[in-house]
Amino acid sequence: MSTPSTGSFPRRVARRLVRTPRRLLASRTLWPIVFTVRNVWCSRSLSPFTATELCGLQVGPMQPSHLGEIELLYRDMTEGEKLNRTLRLLLKMLGRRLCLTAVDPKSGRVVAMGIYYFNERDRIERSVHAGYSMVSPDFRGCGIGTALRRRALEHFQQSGLQGMSSRITLSNVASWKVAQRNGFVVRDHYYDQAMQEQRAYLWCDLSQHAPPETPLHDPPPAT
């Protein structure tokens, strides 16, 4: 007589989808499903971001009313590119846990944001990926990008994650400075065929201590 498998059916299905082989991850049809299920699974123990004030801005978890403004900020920062459906769905489902926003108290609009999610490598290494970090041009230079990233690092460390990963184009000096100021180190360099850019895969270790306030370094030259 066979022994019944443990765990509920939805839980077993979720585990299998989260651990989908690489050849299936490459499928355009399955990727959005696998990505969404993985993020729901990996976020199950995360708490929502807590509200605070940084650089004179109201910083806290994404609210449902923020989605439209986040899309506008994303479009402005990416030369008209729209937020893809998968990421939009993720924000609707898990925005309070995976998206940190900065709101200008005077205008009430979202002027900076950080969107985080879990890639397959993050699932394995118990880290979270810094997907998008955007600051409105009117609010650059006041340190809000660095402050948002540091706040996110503290939050995810308190949630028990071991690290935060990031991928940065070497020519993106602003993102490089934010990463360096928050203690990220380069793990790999590679050439992104789709973007036709030299990029770096970075990592910040959260397993031992809070992110160090490292001195600013210039980015390596793009080759």
C-alpha positions, 0 to 999 in steps of 0.5 A, a space after each residue: 500500500 503506497 504512503 500518501 504524500 504529505 502537504 496539501 495539493 496547492 502546496 505541492 503544486 507550488 513547490 514544483 512550479 517554484 523548482 521548475 527546470 531551466 528549460 521550462 523557465 525559458 518558455 515565454 508561456 510558462 515564465 510569467 506563471 513560474 515567476 509569479 508563483 515563485 514570488 508568492 511562495 518566497 514572499 509568504 514569510 515577509 512582512 510589509 514595509 513599515 512607514 517612516 520619513 527619509 529625506 523629507 519624504 514619506 517612505 513606506 509600502 506601496 499602496 493600491 492607489 500608488 500603482 498608476 503613479 508607479 507606472 508613470 514614473 517607470 514610463 518616464 524613466 524608461 523612455 516610454 516603456 510600459 510596466 509589463 503585465 507580470 510585474 504589474 500583477 506582482 505589484 497588485 498582489 505583493 506591492 506592500 511586501 515587495 515595493 517601497 515608495 517615497 511620496 512627496 508630502 506636498 504634492 502627494 505623488 510618488 517620486 521614488 520607488 524600489 521594486 524587489 522580487 525573487 529570481 531563481 538564483 535568489 530562491 536558491 541563495 535565500 536572497 531578494 533581487 533589487 529589480 528597479 530603483 527609480 527617482 524622479 529627476 526633480 528629487 535626485 541629488 538629495 540621497 533618496 535613492 541610497 536611503 531607500 535601498 538602505 531601508 530595504 536592506 534593513 527590512 529584508 535582513 530583519 525578515 531573515 533573508 541572507 542577501 540582496 542581489 542586483 544587476 547594473 549596467 556599467 554605464 549607469 553611474 547613478 545606480 552604481 553609486 547607490 549599490 556601492 554606498 550600500 555595501 554591494 560587491 561585484 560577483 560577476 561581469 557579463 555581456 547582456 545580448 538583449 541590452 547590448 551592454 556590459 553589466 555586473 551581477 552584485 551582491 550584498 551579504 545580510 547574513 552577518 550584520 547590517 549593510 555597511 556604509 561603505 565609501 563611494 567608489 567610481 564604477 569600473 569602466 565599461 568595456 
